[in-house]
Amino acid sequence: MAAFFFLTGLRLATVFLAGLFLTGLRLATVFLAGLFLTGLRLATVFLDFFFWAI
């Protein structure tokens, strides 16, 4: 019986950790994509200004 509870707890912990990992991965992906797009937008604005200055 104790082994059953131990295995169930282990499975729950594994699922919980996997969920945390995937959520963190998704958040990191969204964060990096946001950073990339912001940098792209800033670069575009900078280049527009640069060419306009010339």
Residue frames relative to the residue before (quaternion, step in Angstrom):
aa qw qx qy qz dx dy dz
M 1.0000 0.0000 0.0000 0.0000 0.00 0.00 0.00
A 0.6475 0.5125 -0.3176 0.4661 3.56 0.97 -0.87
A 0.6307 0.5337 -0.3322 0.4549 3.57 1.04 -0.79
F 0.6220 0.5475 -0.3346 0.4488 3.57 1.05 -0.81
F 0.6715 0.4874 -0.2925 0.4753 3.57 0.91 -0.96
F 0.6337 0.5425 -0.3215 0.4481 3.56 1.02 -0.84
L 0.6822 0.4845 -0.2840 0.4682 3.58 0.91 -0.96
T 0.6335 0.5241 -0.3310 0.4630 3.57 1.03 -0.81
G 0.6527 0.5082 -0.3044 0.4724 3.57 0.95 -0.89
L 0.6348 0.5349 -0.3199 0.4567 3.55 1.03 -0.84
R 0.6590 0.5054 -0.3042 0.4666 3.56 0.95 -0.92
L 0.6523 0.5123 -0.3137 0.4622 3.58 0.95 -0.89
A 0.6515 0.5130 -0.3119 0.4637 3.57 0.96 -0.88
T 0.6395 0.5272 -0.3224 0.4574 3.58 1.00 -0.83
V 0.6584 0.5012 -0.3017 0.4736 3.57 0.92 -0.95
F 0.6485 0.5285 -0.3099 0.4518 3.57 0.97 -0.91
L 0.6838 0.4820 -0.2812 0.4702 3.58 0.89 -0.97
A 0.6334 0.5216 -0.3304 0.4664 3.58 1.02 -0.80
G 0.6435 0.5203 -0.3136 0.4657 3.58 1.00 -0.82
L 0.6380 0.5192 -0.3158 0.4729 3.56 1.00 -0.87
F 0.6608 0.5229 -0.2990 0.4479 3.56 0.92 -0.97
L 0.6849 0.4839 -0.2843 0.4646 3.58 0.89 -0.98
T 0.6358 0.5196 -0.3288 0.4666 3.57 1.03 -0.79
G 0.6496 0.5099 -0.3095 0.4715 3.57 0.97 -0.87
L 0.6333 0.5353 -0.3192 0.4588 3.56 1.03 -0.84
R 0.6627 0.5016 -0.2998 0.4683 3.56 0.94 -0.94
L 0.6543 0.5100 -0.3119 0.4632 3.58 0.94 -0.89
A 0.6495 0.5138 -0.3144 0.4640 3.58 0.98 -0.87
T 0.6413 0.5262 -0.3205 0.4574 3.58 1.00 -0.84
V 0.6589 0.5022 -0.3006 0.4725 3.57 0.93 -0.95
F 0.6488 0.5291 -0.3082 0.4518 3.57 0.98 -0.93
L 0.6811 0.4851 -0.2849 0.4687 3.58 0.90 -0.97
A 0.6366 0.5190 -0.3282 0.4666 3.58 1.01 -0.80
G 0.6424 0.5221 -0.3131 0.4654 3.57 1.01 -0.82
L 0.6403 0.5171 -0.3149 0.4727 3.57 0.99 -0.87
F 0.6566 0.5252 -0.3027 0.4488 3.56 0.92 -0.97
L 0.6850 0.4832 -0.2855 0.4645 3.58 0.88 -0.98
T 0.6335 0.5231 -0.3309 0.4643 3.58 1.03 -0.78
G 0.6533 0.5077 -0.3059 0.4711 3.57 0.98 -0.87
L 0.6312 0.5359 -0.3198 0.4606 3.56 1.04 -0.82
R 0.6626 0.5057 -0.2984 0.4650 3.56 0.94 -0.94
L 0.6576 0.5069 -0.3045 0.4668 3.57 0.96 -0.91
A 0.6452 0.5167 -0.3171 0.4650 3.58 0.99 -0.85
T 0.6393 0.5261 -0.3210 0.4598 3.58 1.00 -0.82
V 0.6578 0.4999 -0.3032 0.4749 3.58 0.92 -0.93
F 0.6537 0.5209 -0.3073 0.4549 3.57 0.95 -0.91
L 0.6700 0.4950 -0.2973 0.4665 3.59 0.93 -0.92
D 0.6192 0.5365 -0.3382 0.4631 3.58 1.02 -0.80
F 0.6665 0.4984 -0.2881 0.4736 3.56 0.90 -0.97
F 0.6423 0.5456 -0.3068 0.4422 3.56 1.00 -0.94
F 0.6999 0.4555 -0.2669 0.4811 3.59 0.85 -0.99
W 0.6264 0.5296 -0.3358 0.4630 3.56 1.10 -0.70
A 0.6354 0.5338 -0.3200 0.4570 3.58 1.08 -0.77
I 0.6407 0.4920 -0.3196 0.4952 3.58 1.10 -0.68
